[in-house]
Amino acid sequence: MKMVKSLLLGTAAGVVAVAGAQAADMPVKAKPVQYVKICTLYGDGYYYIPGSDTCIRIGGYARLDVGWNTAGARTPAYSGTQGAQDRTVSPLSTRGRASLGIDTRTQTQYGTLRTLTNIYMQNENQTESFNVSRAFIQWAGFTFGRFQSFSDTWSLNDSWNLAQQQDGSDTGANGVNSIAYTFEFGNGVTFTIGADERRTKSLTNLSVNSVLKVGAEPTDFHQGEQWPDPYLSLRADQSWGYVAFSGGVHNVNATYYTQSGTAASLATTGVPG
């Protein structure tokens, strides 16, 4: 009887040992590895680039505009070719747009080093266009590259400035090549010194007969850019909104007259007396 008990206990111990060995050899589910860490320093949507301290955010949009009796699916047909309203005009207008933005930020001993790139693409009535509306670097108070000018005291699509002389024509949509330095005084008050690539409206040389054509835009007769447009801008951002002032210097010179001496004449027919 004792022999039978010993055999049974030995068999049970062997089963337990084998079961224990099998349990130890079974693969254990590993903890999930966070290959891309979330960066919370600059707001939502930022992630650390693997192997670096740089945070990146990628965004963009795609859209389609369709309009009838408009140009670019948005502008009423009241002027230019569209305003002719004849058989050459297509009342159906379409516009497809796409935008891709990349924002990176890195902490340095002189503050945040930021780069921003925005690529803008458009197809309007089967005509392609491409624009880099933002491509700038900000660091230690400096901003240089292509961006909305600090001299634009109003937000996009609500501006008025001497260069354009019309509403909705600041540098926000397409940007301007520029360099600027911003002083921060605290409590939302900043003072900026900068220089923009020159912005002008068309300047017509009235000495040339060919520039005055019905239904045609005038040819630009500005002298080439000699120096950029320097400016000063003061801005205060508060919880109720902001107030801003800016002033600058703009050089406007015409080119030389290009008329070759041709004169318009009126032919008359006389009756012999």
Backbone torsions as a table, in degrees:
resi	resn	phi	psi	omega
1	MET	NA	-42.5	178.5
2	LYS	-62.3	-36.9	179.5
3	MET	-64.8	-39.9	179.3
4	VAL	-64.7	-42.8	178.6
5	LYS	-62.1	-40.3	179.8
6	SER	-64.3	-41.4	178.6
7	LEU	-63.7	-42.8	179.7
8	LEU	-64.2	-44.3	179.8
9	LEU	-65.2	-38.5	179.2
10	GLY	-66.1	-39.5	178.0
11	THR	-65.2	-43.3	178.6
12	ALA	-62.1	-42.5	179.2
13	ALA	-63.0	-37.2	178.6
14	GLY	-66.5	-39.6	178.2
15	VAL	-63.9	-43.2	178.8
16	VAL	-63.0	-41.4	-179.7
17	ALA	-64.4	-42.7	178.9
18	VAL	-65.7	-42.3	178.2
19	ALA	-61.8	-41.1	178.6
20	GLY	-64.0	-39.7	179.5
21	ALA	-66.0	-39.9	178.9
22	GLN	-66.3	-37.5	178.1
23	ALA	-65.2	-38.0	179.9
24	ALA	-69.8	-31.1	-178.1
25	ASP	-82.7	-11.5	-178.6
26	MET	-69.9	138.1	-179.2
27	PRO	-67.2	136.4	178.8
28	VAL	-97.2	136.1	-179.4
29	LYS	-64.5	120.8	-177.6
30	ALA	-73.1	153.6	177.2
31	LYS	-67.7	141.8	-178.8
32	PRO	-63.9	137.2	179.9
33	VAL	-97.3	128.6	179.8
34	GLN	-89.8	92.2	-176.1
35	TYR	-67.9	-34.0	178.4
36	VAL	-118.1	112.6	-178.5
37	LYS	-83.2	141.7	176.9
38	ILE	-76.4	134.5	178.4
39	CYS	-104.0	118.2	-176.7
40	THR	-103.6	8.0	-175.3
41	LEU	-73.2	-28.6	-170.2
42	TYR	-122.7	12.5	179.3
43	GLY	111.9	-172.0	-177.1
44	ASP	-74.3	150.6	172.5
45	GLY	91.3	0.0	-179.7
46	TYR	-97.6	143.5	177.9
47	TYR	-136.6	148.0	176.5
48	TYR	-73.0	134.1	171.3
49	ILE	-70.2	125.2	-176.1
50	PRO	-52.3	132.2	179.0
51	GLY	81.6	11.9	-179.6
52	SER	-145.7	172.3	176.1
53	ASP	-99.5	11.7	-178.2
54	THR	-89.9	132.3	177.2
55	CYS	-99.8	144.0	-176.4
56	ILE	-135.0	144.4	173.5
57	ARG	-132.8	131.3	-179.1
58	ILE	-119.7	130.2	179.9
59	GLY	-149.9	179.5	179.5
60	GLY	166.7	-171.8	178.6
61	TYR	-157.4	164.6	172.8
62	ALA	-139.9	141.3	-177.7
63	ARG	-155.7	161.7	178.0
64	LEU	-132.6	129.5	175.6
65	ASP	-112.4	133.5	177.6
66	VAL	-129.0	130.7	-178.7
67	GLY	-139.1	159.1	177.5
68	TRP	-121.5	132.3	-177.4
69	ASN	62.6	38.4	179.4
70	THR	-138.1	167.3	172.5
71	ALA	-112.3	132.0	-178.1
72	GLY	66.1	21.9	178.9
73	ALA	60.7	23.7	-177.4
74	ARG	-152.7	-31.3	-173.5
75	THR	-98.3	122.4	179.0
76	PRO	-58.0	147.7	-177.5
77	ALA	-80.7	78.0	-178.3
78	TYR	-120.0	-6.0	-178.2
79	SER	-149.7	171.3	177.1
80	GLY	63.7	-152.5	-178.9
81	THR	-62.2	-41.2	-179.5
82	GLN	-62.0	-32.4	-178.4
83	GLY	-70.1	-13.3	179.2
84	ALA	-66.1	-32.1	178.5
85	GLN	53.7	40.0	177.1
86	ASP	-111.4	-166.3	-175.2
87	ARG	-70.3	-14.6	179.2
88	THR	-81.0	-9.9	-175.0
89	VAL	-97.6	132.5	174.5
90	SER	-97.6	115.7	-178.8
91	PRO	-68.8	-25.6	178.7
92	LEU	-82.2	127.5	-178.7
93	SER	-132.3	136.4	179.8
94	THR	-129.4	152.0	178.2
95	ARG	-149.3	119.3	175.4
96	GLY	-107.7	135.8	-177.0
97	ARG	-131.7	149.3	174.5
98	ALA	-146.3	145.2	-179.2
99	SER	-139.9	138.7	178.4
100	LEU	-128.3	123.3	-179.2
101	GLY	-120.6	138.3	179.1
102	ILE	-129.8	120.8	-177.5
103	ASP	-121.3	122.0	178.1
104	THR	-121.9	146.8	179.9
105	ARG	-143.4	137.6	-179.1
106	THR	-137.4	133.7	178.3
107	GLN	-80.4	131.4	175.9
108	THR	-129.9	173.6	-179.8
109	GLN	-70.8	-12.6	177.0
110	TYR	-107.5	17.3	-179.9
111	GLY	110.3	-172.3	-176.8
112	THR	-78.0	128.6	173.2
113	LEU	-94.8	117.6	-175.3
114	ARG	-121.6	139.3	170.0
115	THR	-126.3	141.5	178.9
116	LEU	-138.1	129.2	178.1
117	THR	-128.6	130.9	176.2
118	ASN	-132.4	121.1	-179.0
119	ILE	-107.2	129.5	-174.5
120	TYR	-120.5	127.8	-179.0
121	MET	-127.1	146.3	-177.1
122	GLN	-150.7	144.7	170.3
123	ASN	-127.5	111.1	-179.0
124	GLU	-116.1	112.5	-178.5
125	ASN	53.2	46.0	177.5
126	GLN	68.6	19.7	174.9
127	THR	-113.2	121.0	-176.0
128	GLU	-84.6	145.9	172.2
129	SER	-145.2	153.0	-175.7
130	PHE	-143.6	138.3	-178.5
131	ASN	-150.1	137.6	171.4
132	VAL	-97.6	92.5	-174.2
133	SER	-77.3	-22.4	177.3
134	ARG	-138.7	129.6	174.1
135	ALA	-160.7	81.5	-173.6
136	PHE	-138.2	163.7	176.8
137	ILE	-122.4	134.3	174.7
138	GLN	-121.9	129.7	-179.1
139	TRP	-165.3	131.9	174.7
140	ALA	52.4	39.1	177.7
141	GLY	93.4	-18.0	-179.1
142	PHE	-88.6	145.3	170.1
143	THR	-133.9	123.4	178.5
144	PHE	-145.8	142.9	-175.7
145	GLY	135.4	-141.5	179.2
146	ARG	-115.9	119.9	-176.1
147	PHE	-160.3	176.3	174.7
148	GLN	-73.2	129.3	-175.6
149	SER	-62.6	141.2	174.5
150	PHE	-69.3	-12.4	177.6
151	SER	-79.1	-11.5	175.3
152	ASP	-76.9	104.4	-175.0
153	THR	-83.0	-10.3	178.1
154	TRP	-113.6	158.2	-179.6
155	SER	-74.2	170.1	-176.3
156	LEU	-55.3	137.7	177.2
157	ASN	69.4	12.8	176.1
158	ASP	-136.3	30.9	-173.0
159	SER	-106.5	166.6	170.2
160	TRP	-148.0	127.7	178.1
161	ASN	-143.8	162.7	-174.4
162	LEU	-65.9	-28.3	-177.7
163	ALA	-69.3	-36.3	-175.7
164	GLN	-103.7	-30.8	178.0
165	GLN	58.2	36.5	176.6
166	GLN	-160.0	160.6	179.7
167	ASP	-72.7	154.8	173.0
168	GLY	68.7	32.2	-177.7
169	SER	-133.4	43.2	173.1
170	ASP	-82.3	-170.5	-176.5
171	THR	-94.8	12.7	-174.9
172	GLY	-68.0	-40.8	-174.4
173	ALA	-68.8	-48.8	-174.4
174	ASN	-109.5	-8.4	179.5
175	GLY	76.3	172.0	177.3
176	VAL	-147.0	143.5	176.6
177	ASN	-69.3	125.9	-169.9
178	SER	-158.4	164.7	171.1
179	ILE	-140.0	140.1	-176.1
180	ALA	-152.8	156.1	172.7
181	TYR	-128.0	131.3	-176.0
182	THR	-114.4	126.3	173.8
183	PHE	-94.4	130.5	178.1
184	GLU	-107.0	119.9	-177.7
185	PHE	-100.0	0.2	-178.7
186	GLY	89.4	163.3	179.5
187	ASN	57.3	31.2	176.0
188	GLY	81.3	5.7	-177.1
189	VAL	-97.3	127.7	179.1
190	THR	-133.1	152.4	176.6
191	PHE	-132.8	125.9	-172.8
192	THR	-121.2	135.8	171.6
193	ILE	-113.7	127.2	-176.9
194	GLY	-153.2	176.7	176.8
195	ALA	-146.1	126.4	-178.7
196	ASP	-105.5	154.7	167.7
197	GLU	-61.9	140.9	-172.5
198	ARG	-60.5	136.1	175.1
199	ARG	-117.6	130.0	-176.3
200	THR	-140.0	160.3	166.3
201	LYS	-95.0	166.3	179.9
202	SER	-63.4	138.1	178.4
203	LEU	-116.4	119.4	-173.2
204	THR	-95.6	132.0	174.9
205	ASN	-89.5	104.5	-174.5
206	LEU	-74.2	-4.7	177.8
207	SER	-82.0	-5.9	-179.1
208	VAL	-106.4	119.4	-176.8
209	ASN	-61.9	-34.6	-171.9
210	SER	-69.3	-16.4	-177.3
211	VAL	-78.6	-16.7	-178.2
212	LEU	-100.4	90.1	-179.4
213	LYS	-127.1	139.6	177.9
214	VAL	-70.1	128.1	178.0
215	GLY	80.2	11.8	-179.1
216	ALA	-124.2	144.7	177.0
217	GLU	-75.0	144.5	178.9
218	PRO	-68.5	150.0	176.7
219	THR	-77.6	142.3	-177.9
220	ASP	-81.6	126.7	-179.5
221	PHE	-118.4	36.4	175.2
222	HIS	-75.4	146.7	169.3
223	GLN	-67.0	152.7	178.8
224	GLY	-59.2	156.4	-177.3
225	GLU	-68.6	120.8	178.6
226	GLN	-92.2	-35.9	178.2
227	TRP	-157.0	155.5	-177.7
228	PRO	-72.0	176.6	-179.9
229	ASP	-93.0	104.9	177.0
230	PRO	-77.7	152.7	-179.3
231	TYR	-155.5	164.3	172.7
232	LEU	-125.9	141.9	-178.4
233	SER	-141.7	131.3	177.2
234	LEU	-118.6	130.8	-175.9
235	ARG	-142.2	142.5	176.4
236	ALA	-130.3	116.2	178.4
237	ASP	-100.3	125.4	179.9
238	GLN	-130.4	176.5	-178.9
239	SER	-65.1	-27.5	-179.0
240	TRP	-86.0	-7.9	-177.4
241	GLY	141.7	-144.5	179.4
242	TYR	-150.6	161.0	172.8
243	VAL	-132.3	139.2	-175.1
244	ALA	-144.5	146.8	176.6
245	PHE	-134.1	141.5	176.8
246	SER	-148.1	152.5	176.9
247	GLY	-152.3	147.0	-177.3
248	GLY	-151.7	179.8	179.8
249	VAL	-119.1	131.1	-176.8
250	HIS	-129.8	126.4	-177.7
251	ASN	-94.0	123.7	179.3
252	VAL	-126.2	112.0	176.3
253	ASN	-132.8	141.0	177.8
254	ALA	-89.8	159.6	174.2
255	THR	-77.6	176.8	176.8
256	TYR	-69.8	153.8	175.0
257	TYR	-61.6	138.5	-175.7
258	THR	-114.6	5.5	-178.3
259	GLN	-69.5	137.7	-176.4
260	SER	-90.9	5.6	177.1
261	GLY	107.6	-3.5	179.2
262	THR	-66.5	133.5	-178.3
263	ALA	-121.3	145.2	175.9
264	ALA	-78.3	136.7	-177.8
265	SER	-132.1	156.3	179.7
266	LEU	-117.4	115.8	-178.4
267	ALA	-82.1	136.1	178.6
268	THR	-123.6	151.0	178.5
269	THR	-114.0	124.2	-179.2
270	GLY	-103.9	154.2	177.7
271	VAL	-104.9	120.6	-178.5
272	PRO	-59.9	139.1	-178.0
273	GLY	-88.9	NA	NA
